[in-house]
Amino acid sequence: MNKPTLLFISIGELATHLLEAVARSDIFSTIIVASRDINKARKRVNNALLGAGIEGYFPQIIAEDLDVHSNDFSTKLKDINPDYIFSAPSLFPWWKLSPSDIHIPFAGYTALHLSLMQSFRNQIAKADIDAFWIGASFPDVINAMLNRTGFGPDCGIGNVQEPIAKIQMEVGRATKASPSEIDVKLVAQHAFEYFVLNDVIPHELPPYMLKASLGDKDITNIAEKALRQPFAFPYDLHFNRVTASSALVALRALTSATETAIHLPGIGRYVGGYPVRVSKAGIAFNLPEEWSMQQAISVNEASLPWDGIESMTEDGTIFFTEETQQALFQCLGKPVEKLSAETAQEQASDLLRALG
């Protein structure tokens, strides 16, 4: 059976880590690395080829010149015709977002992701291809914004998936069971992981839902304690390797003929992250029987203020919290109450000038 083709559109730090991981796997027959900087793409490709070859993997990886702002983008994309697309673009990466004298909640930088993701959305839609699109730029929010205004990513990766292994390891120690035997289901939005992957014991957590089982036994009480254990974590470039692991798990599941239980954020129009069952046939929500879908949706939406968003409307507009509005005013020198598809480019340009 032919294996699918994966296309990376843009090759930042996260995409580079994922490229190195998939190069050492047997998931794809061809991996294409597209960038407007073809020299950078070739270097990243050769690095992945060499490292994978040392470990005994010799995949086909190709560098392509592809600029989302060029007139021939959609034509080139149609010619490539990938089965899966992975994109994680940003006009200013998260690990550089630290103005020395202004603290802006994470959501205040959303325009820096949304403006590029909108460009990708428009070009992918124009190409009219049948590819599964993974959007990994602030997916808990961006993907919902895009899907509520038209075409958007099928899902994101990371975030809700990342605390799962911590819970399994800590519960495994407490119960003397193998971590892999512990079933965890978590509903949580982007902000959640910063509180539980931390060396400080959290006094309060963003809204979430958690259930853990060992066989037929409910061990959620043990998992709740495990969740709050101190866990020193590097919120720097090393963090990208963890997120790449989440992406690799997702790609294995999405290309498999059999279903796999994992967690994904940014599924279609839905804010936040959910437990799901995934295969190449698609994504199905995998909530415990006692949880309703509406409960899960409400919990994720209630977590938005922890990222600096008061609410998101059905048309994909986000309204910032008062804290975010004040920080943006201090940074930009003008009032900013919300972000929409129509204002994304202007707001991104304002932020770039201020951060420059």
C-alpha positions as CSV (number, residue, x, y, z in Angstrom):
1,M,0.0,0.0,0.0
2,N,1.3,3.5,-0.9
3,K,2.3,5.7,2.0
4,P,1.1,9.3,2.0
5,T,3.0,12.5,1.3
6,L,3.5,15.1,4.0
7,L,4.1,18.8,3.1
8,F,5.6,21.3,5.6
9,I,4.6,24.8,4.7
10,S,7.2,27.0,6.4
11,I,10.0,25.5,8.4
12,G,10.4,27.2,11.8
13,E,11.6,25.7,15.0
14,L,8.6,23.4,15.6
15,A,8.4,22.2,12.0
16,T,12.2,21.5,12.1
17,H,11.9,19.3,15.1
18,L,8.9,17.5,13.6
19,L,10.8,17.0,10.3
20,E,13.7,15.4,12.2
21,A,11.2,13.1,13.9
22,V,9.2,12.0,10.8
23,A,12.5,11.5,8.9
24,R,13.2,8.7,11.4
25,S,9.9,7.1,10.9
26,D,8.1,5.0,8.3
27,I,4.9,7.1,8.2
28,F,5.4,8.9,4.8
29,S,6.7,7.9,1.4
30,T,7.7,11.5,0.6
31,I,8.3,14.5,2.8
32,I,8.3,18.0,1.2
33,V,9.8,21.0,2.9
34,A,8.5,24.2,1.4
35,S,9.8,27.6,2.2
36,R,10.2,31.0,0.6
37,D,13.9,30.6,1.6
38,I,14.9,27.6,-0.5
39,N,18.5,27.7,0.8
40,K,17.2,27.3,4.4
41,A,14.8,24.5,3.3
42,R,17.7,22.6,1.6
43,K,19.9,22.9,4.7
44,R,17.1,21.6,7.0
45,V,16.3,18.8,4.5
46,N,20.0,17.7,4.4
47,N,20.3,17.9,8.2
48,A,17.3,15.6,8.5
49,L,18.5,13.2,5.7
50,L,21.9,12.9,7.3
51,G,20.7,12.3,10.8
52,A,18.1,9.8,9.7
53,G,20.6,8.0,7.5
54,I,23.0,7.6,10.4
55,E,20.2,5.9,12.2
56,G,19.4,3.7,9.2
57,Y,16.5,5.6,7.7
58,F,16.7,6.8,4.2
59,P,13.4,8.7,3.4
60,Q,12.7,10.8,0.4
61,I,12.8,14.5,1.5
62,I,12.5,17.3,-1.0
63,A,13.0,21.0,-0.6
64,E,10.6,23.3,-2.5
65,D,10.6,27.0,-3.2
66,L,7.1,28.1,-2.0
67,D,6.1,31.6,-0.9
68,V,2.6,32.0,0.4
69,H,2.5,35.6,-0.9
70,S,3.4,34.7,-4.5
71,N,0.9,34.4,-7.3
72,D,1.9,30.9,-8.2
73,F,1.6,29.4,-4.6
74,S,-1.7,27.7,-5.2
75,T,-0.6,26.3,-8.6
76,K,2.6,24.9,-7.1
77,L,0.6,23.5,-4.2
78,K,-1.9,21.8,-6.5
79,D,1.1,20.2,-8.4
80,I,2.6,18.9,-5.1
81,N,-0.9,17.6,-4.2
82,P,0.1,16.4,-0.6
83,D,-2.0,14.1,1.5
84,Y,-1.2,16.0,4.7
85,I,-0.1,19.6,5.3
86,F,1.6,20.8,8.5
87,S,1.9,24.5,9.1
88,A,3.0,26.5,12.2
89,P,3.8,30.0,10.9
90,S,4.2,33.1,12.9
91,L,5.4,36.6,12.1
92,F,7.2,36.6,15.4
93,P,7.8,33.3,17.2
94,W,6.5,32.8,20.7
95,W,9.9,32.3,22.2
96,K,10.8,35.9,21.3
97,L,7.7,37.4,22.7
98,S,9.0,39.1,25.8
99,P,8.9,42.9,25.7
100,S,11.1,44.1,28.6
101,D,8.7,46.4,30.3
102,I,5.2,45.2,29.2
103,H,3.5,42.0,30.0
104,I,1.0,41.1,27.3
105,P,-1.1,37.9,27.9
106,F,-0.5,35.3,25.2
107,A,-3.7,36.1,23.3
108,G,-2.5,39.7,22.7
109,Y,-0.1,38.3,20.1
110,T,-2.8,36.3,18.2
111,A,-2.7,38.5,15.2
112,L,0.9,37.5,14.5
113,H,-0.3,34.0,13.9
114,L,-3.7,34.7,12.4
115,S,-2.6,37.0,9.7
116,L,-0.2,34.4,8.2
117,M,-2.6,31.5,8.8
118,Q,-5.3,33.4,6.9
119,S,-2.9,33.8,3.9
120,F,-2.3,30.0,4.0
121,R,-6.0,29.4,4.3
122,N,-6.8,31.4,1.2
123,Q,-4.1,29.8,-0.9
124,I,-4.9,26.3,0.2
125,A,-8.5,26.8,-0.5
126,K,-7.6,28.3,-4.0
127,A,-5.5,25.2,-4.8
128,D,-8.6,23.0,-4.3
129,I,-6.8,20.0,-3.0
130,D,-8.0,17.2,-0.8
131,A,-5.3,17.4,1.9
132,F,-5.7,17.0,5.6
133,W,-4.5,20.3,7.2
134,I,-2.8,20.4,10.6
135,G,-2.6,24.0,11.8
136,A,-0.2,24.3,14.8
137,S,-0.1,28.1,15.4
138,F,-2.0,28.7,18.6
139,P,-4.5,26.0,17.4
140,D,-6.9,26.1,20.3
141,V,-8.0,29.6,19.1
142,I,-6.7,30.2,15.6
143,N,-8.2,27.1,14.1
144,A,-11.7,27.9,15.5
145,M,-11.3,31.5,14.2
146,L,-10.5,30.3,10.7
147,N,-13.2,27.6,10.6
148,R,-15.8,30.0,11.8
149,T,-15.0,32.4,8.9
150,G,-14.7,29.7,6.1
151,F,-12.1,27.1,5.3
152,G,-9.7,26.2,8.1
153,P,-7.4,23.5,9.5
154,D,-8.8,20.1,10.4
155,C,-7.0,20.1,13.7
156,G,-4.0,21.2,15.6
157,I,-1.4,19.4,17.7
158,G,0.2,19.6,21.2
159,N,-1.2,21.6,24.1
160,V,-3.9,19.2,25.6
161,Q,-1.8,16.2,24.7
162,E,1.3,17.3,26.5
163,P,0.4,16.9,30.2
164,I,-1.0,13.4,29.6
165,A,2.4,11.6,29.9
166,K,3.1,13.5,33.2
167,I,-0.2,12.2,34.6
168,Q,0.6,8.7,33.5
169,M,4.1,8.7,35.0
170,E,3.0,10.2,38.3
171,V,0.0,7.9,38.6
172,G,2.2,4.9,37.6
173,R,4.6,5.7,40.5
174,A,1.6,6.0,43.0
175,T,-0.1,2.8,41.9
176,K,3.0,0.7,40.9
177,A,1.3,0.2,37.5
178,S,2.8,0.7,34.0
179,P,2.2,4.3,32.9
180,S,1.0,2.9,29.5
181,E,-1.8,1.0,31.2
182,I,-3.3,4.2,32.6
183,D,-6.1,5.7,30.5
184,V,-6.4,9.4,30.8
185,K,-9.0,11.7,29.3
186,L,-8.5,15.4,29.5
187,V,-10.5,18.4,28.2
188,A,-8.3,21.5,28.5
189,Q,-7.4,24.7,26.6
190,H,-4.0,26.0,25.7
191,A,-3.3,27.9,28.9
192,F,-3.8,24.8,31.1
193,E,-0.4,23.2,30.4
194,Y,1.6,26.2,31.7
195,F,0.1,25.7,35.1
196,V,0.6,21.9,35.4
197,L,4.0,21.7,33.6
198,N,5.6,24.0,36.2
199,D,7.9,23.7,39.2
200,V,5.4,25.7,41.3
201,I,2.4,23.9,42.8
202,P,-0.7,25.6,41.3
203,H,-3.2,27.1,43.7
204,E,-5.7,27.5,40.9
205,L,-6.0,26.0,37.5
206,P,-7.9,27.0,34.3
207,P,-11.2,25.1,33.9
208,Y,-10.7,21.5,32.7
209,M,-12.2,18.0,32.9
210,L,-10.2,14.9,33.9
211,K,-10.8,11.2,34.2
212,A,-8.3,8.5,34.7
213,S,-8.8,4.7,34.8
214,L,-6.7,1.6,35.5
215,G,-8.6,-1.2,34.0
216,D,-12.1,-0.9,35.3
217,K,-11.0,1.1,38.3
218,D,-11.6,4.9,38.4
219,I,-8.4,6.5,39.7
220,T,-9.2,10.1,38.9
221,N,-8.5,11.2,42.5
222,I,-4.9,9.9,42.1
223,A,-4.6,11.6,38.7
224,E,-5.8,14.9,40.2
225,K,-3.0,14.8,42.8
226,A,-0.5,13.8,40.1
227,L,-1.6,16.8,37.9
228,R,-0.6,19.2,40.7
229,Q,2.9,17.7,41.4
230,P,5.8,20.2,40.7
231,F,7.3,19.5,37.3
232,A,10.1,21.8,36.3
233,F,9.8,22.5,32.6
234,P,11.9,24.4,30.0
235,Y,9.7,27.0,28.3
236,D,12.3,27.7,25.7
237,L,13.3,26.2,22.3
238,H,13.6,22.8,23.9
239,F,9.8,22.8,24.4
240,N,9.4,22.4,20.6
241,R,10.7,18.9,20.8
242,V,7.9,17.9,23.2
243,T,5.3,19.5,20.8
244,A,6.9,17.7,17.9
245,S,6.4,14.4,19.8
246,S,2.7,15.3,20.1
247,A,2.6,16.0,16.4
248,L,4.3,12.7,15.6
249,V,1.7,10.8,17.7
250,A,-1.0,12.6,15.8
251,L,0.4,11.9,12.4
252,R,0.8,8.2,13.2
253,A,-2.8,8.1,14.3
254,L,-4.1,10.1,11.3
255,T,-2.4,7.9,8.8
256,S,-3.4,4.6,10.4
257,A,-6.2,2.2,9.3
258,T,-7.0,1.5,13.0
259,E,-8.2,4.0,15.5
260,T,-5.9,5.4,18.2
261,A,-7.0,7.2,21.3
262,I,-5.1,10.5,21.6
263,H,-5.8,14.2,22.4
264,L,-6.0,17.0,19.9
265,P,-6.6,20.8,20.1
266,G,-8.1,23.0,17.5
267,I,-10.6,20.6,15.9
268,G,-12.6,22.4,13.3
269,R,-14.8,25.2,14.9
270,Y,-14.1,24.0,18.5
271,V,-12.0,26.0,21.0
272,G,-9.5,24.1,23.1
273,G,-8.5,20.4,23.3
274,Y,-10.3,17.1,23.6
275,P,-9.8,13.4,23.9
276,V,-10.4,11.8,20.5
277,R,-10.2,8.6,18.5
278,V,-8.3,9.1,15.3
279,S,-7.5,7.2,12.1
280,K,-7.1,8.0,8.4
281,A,-11.0,7.8,8.3
282,G,-11.1,10.9,10.5
283,I,-11.5,12.3,14.0
284,A,-14.2,11.3,16.5
285,F,-14.6,12.9,20.0
286,N,-13.9,10.3,22.7
287,L,-15.5,11.7,25.9
288,P,-16.5,9.5,28.8
289,E,-20.1,8.6,28.9
290,E,-20.8,10.9,31.9
291,W,-19.5,14.0,30.0
292,S,-21.6,15.8,27.5
293,M,-20.1,17.6,24.5
294,Q,-21.7,20.8,25.7
295,Q,-19.9,20.5,29.0
296,A,-16.6,20.0,27.3
297,I,-17.2,23.0,25.0
298,S,-18.2,25.2,27.9
299,V,-15.1,24.2,29.9
300,N,-12.7,25.1,27.1
301,E,-14.5,28.4,26.4
302,A,-14.4,29.3,30.1
303,S,-10.6,28.8,30.0
304,L,-10.1,31.5,27.4
305,P,-9.6,34.4,29.9
306,W,-6.6,32.6,31.2
307,D,-4.9,33.3,27.8
308,G,-6.3,36.8,27.8
309,I,-9.5,36.3,25.8
310,E,-12.9,37.2,27.2
311,S,-14.9,35.4,24.6
312,M,-15.1,34.2,21.0
313,T,-18.2,34.8,18.9
314,E,-19.7,32.5,16.3
315,D,-18.2,34.6,13.5
316,G,-14.7,34.0,14.8
317,T,-14.1,37.4,16.5
318,I,-12.2,37.3,19.8
319,F,-12.7,39.9,22.5
320,F,-9.7,40.5,24.7
321,T,-9.9,40.7,28.5
322,E,-9.4,44.0,30.2
323,E,-5.8,43.0,31.2
324,T,-5.0,42.3,27.5
325,Q,-6.6,45.5,26.3
326,Q,-4.6,47.6,28.8
327,A,-1.3,45.8,27.9
328,L,-2.0,46.3,24.1
329,F,-2.8,50.0,24.7
330,Q,0.5,50.4,26.6
331,C,2.4,48.6,23.8
332,L,0.7,50.0,20.8
333,G,-0.5,53.4,22.1
334,K,-4.1,52.9,20.9
335,P,-7.1,51.0,22.2
336,V,-7.6,47.4,21.0
337,E,-10.7,45.6,22.2
338,K,-10.9,42.7,19.7
339,L,-9.4,40.8,16.8
340,S,-11.2,39.5,13.7
341,A,-10.3,38.3,10.2
342,E,-10.7,41.9,9.0
343,T,-8.4,43.5,11.5
344,A,-5.7,40.7,11.7
345,Q,-3.2,42.2,9.2
346,E,-3.4,45.7,10.6
347,Q,-3.0,44.5,14.2
348,A,-0.1,42.2,13.3
349,S,1.7,45.2,11.6
350,D,1.2,47.3,14.7
351,L,2.6,44.6,16.9
352,L,5.6,44.1,14.7
353,R,6.4,47.8,14.7
354,A,6.1,47.8,18.5
355,L,8.2,44.7,19.0
356,G,10.8,45.6,16.4
